[in-house]
């Protein structure tokens, strides 16, 4: 999935890119309902095929804590 500034994902408008890591990309988004600026993390396409990495990614975003 190649997301671009200005694109919509549900109620979120992509505003910019905050960072890219080994597993995912973090976008700065605006919630069109609440008007809040938030972050949206997306798993990189080549990581989706590895269940171990997918599970790790989900754990990290659910607990909002650093890896390790």
Protein Blocks (a to p, Z undefined) as FASTA:
>chain_A
ZZdehiaehjaccfbdfbdcfkbccdddddfklopacddddddfklmmmmklmmmmmmmm
mnopaeZZ
